[in-house]
Amino acid sequence: MGTIPEQLSTHEDDGEVTWISRDRAGFERVAGAEPAAKGPTLTLPANPRTRWIAIGVGVLALLGAVVWATHRGGPAHVALADQQNVPLITVVTPGVRSVTSSVTFTGAIFARYDMPIGNDGDAGRIVAVYVEPGDHVQKGQLLARIDDSVLVPQVNRLAAALEQAQAQAALSAAEYKRALGVQAAGALSAEDIEKRRATAVTDAANVKVAAAQLAEAQARLNRTRIVAPIAGTVLTRHAEVGQIASTGGDALFRVASGGEVEMRGQLAEQDLAQVKQGDAASVRLTGLPQSFEGRVRLLGAIIDPTTRLGEIRIALKPDAALRPGAFARGSVAVGSAKRPVVPQTAVLVDPQGSYVYVVDANDHAVLRRVVVSDTSDDGVVIASGLTGTERVVTTAGGFLHDGESVKVTTTGPGAG
């Protein structure tokens, strides 16, 4: 290792650097360097640790001098706490427009006359089914058939018994007629004539009994044929071949009379008082863009004491898209008035109710309480709280404070 230098002499005129050793009092010039005039000398401590500390202090002093020189001639520094950012907002002057007030409700599509059809005869096994859900049927059309292998012979036997009774009754009536013919000649006693009359009456009654028994058997036979009591559309089918159809069991089919459908929903108590029978209504189904027009057909006579809701039924024209059971949303127009309509983003809600922010003449955001009467595709209809001439903040109202200074942008629809 060489000798550790202790002093460094720098000459600014010619850049000559001279190392001063511990053992020499003079200067040892670096090879190739030429003499130069005297200049300032920087002396470093001998201890390496102390030397590095001194270098660090010098660097910090240099940085401080640079910062001071930079800010001495520049603008005055403003503390961050004293800076104020004025929010830039967009406003709209809604004005007033003619809007139709409506009440809305939810419900489902139902067949107007949904008739269940089951087996009203003797229990039996289903041997044939002739319709499927969605089929249109006529009154009296055969839907299914139950096994009649036992009833058919009974009907035939009773039919034969009826013919036998009729023949016997005809013979008895003829004998009684002949007896009356010889009554004047005294060929038969009055007792014989009376017996023949009684026999004729009895045989005639037997004919009626046999006819009634045959009619009963035929009726039981007819009930093995499940037919449509009305014309309409088959909604559901629960009948399968081989199934035992019992009297009083579940309905085998459900048929909508004439294909007529309606919407049934629940309407709030305060809204029910505004709706009248015959009012125009609009019904929308989930997943379908079009609406279906109808009329209020029925309003519930009672209000549910628990839910405070009443029933409403909307008569609709038959349509293949109106399937019973589908979820639906309905609305009924109840009046028309001129109201301000603001964007939905302008209306905020807190525990006290709905409110908006309006910008006053001094460009301050002012909280304004409003009452919302309805919503539409155009925005929110304000029933009270706005006149339509105010500058209403359209977005970001939740970040404002009442009385805060704002800057209104000149861009955007309805900007003021």
Phi, psi and omega in degrees: 000146178275179179288133181285123180290146181246334181225145180235121180251128183242133177247117187287338187288310185241005176076017182287133179244128182238128177270134180248117181274172181291330187267354184241138177268343181270193181250140174248111187283147176288142183301136178089350181273149181251157181300149180219166178290162180292146179215185180293148183241133178254121183252126180256146179296155180286324181289126182302318182297316179295326180296315180294326177295320180295321178297317179298318179297322180294320179296315179299319179297323179294316178297319178298321179294322179295315180297317180296320180291328182290316186272350184293322182259359184270187180290157181293139180282134180250130180298147182298325181293336181271352179283147182226121178263119180271120182297140176261120187233164175247136182237165176220141173259103192289330187067197176231148179217160180283119180235150179259121178283140181215158174247142183241158181199167179237160180182212182213163178273135179228155168289135183298315176237093181267105186258119174280140181235122180228193179268114178256013177251202179290152178298140180195170182270133178287128182250349181198143175231132190245354183227163177231161177302136182097346179287143174267129183237156177258161179299130181087358180290140182287125179260318180204165181224138179256150182305126181240023184293338178269323185284328182299312177298324179296319179296318180295319179296316180291329176295320177293320179297324178294318179297320178296317180294323179294320179295316180295321179294323178295319179295315180296322179293324179292316179297320178294326179291320178293324179296322177293332181289330182257007182296323182290330180280347179080022180288331179236145179285165179295330180293317180296320179296320180293322177298317180294326177294317180296320179295320179295320179294318180296315180294326177293322177293323178298327177297318179295322179295315180296322179294321179293319178296319178295320179296321178296316180295322179293323178295319178295324178293320180295331181286352172283355177252111180275114184240161179281122179284343181220163173274138181174202183246134178286120181271311181223155176224123177241012180264133177229147178297132183095348180285144176273118178263116182255156179291132180080007179279191180295153179296135178279327180219156170232128185236132176271122182296119176065006182074011182287138181231163178207161174258134177243127182218179179243129184244139180299150185301317182289333179277332182297328181290341182270346184265142178236152178296131182098352178297147178290143182222156177232136183235134177237144178250150179296128177090355179246131183285330185275159176253160181242126183272146179202191180226149176291116182265325186210139173242137183300143180276346182228162175248130178296121183293341181272310183268346184058038179240151177236157184277144174223140179234131181248118177284130182236154176284145180302135179208142182297334180282343181271084181268129178304137182100346182289140177289140184218153174240131182238155176217145180233125178286128183241355180173167180227140180201168177263121184221152170290143177234119183245159177299152181297330180289346181278339185266125179244161183226138173224180182302337180275348179131201182270150178204163174226168172251132175243153180257123182276186184293337180265015180058046173246139178281123183241128179287132181230122177285137181225163175242123181270129180257333184192165173232149180214182178294336181277341181146205183256129180272125182261120180280323179204157180112339178227148175259345181102348181264353182284159172267108186261131177291127186275320183223165175062023178295336180292345179263001181264164176236150181298124180090000182287142176286139181224163175241125185269127177281153181265003180256163179100152181294133176071019183291144180247000000 
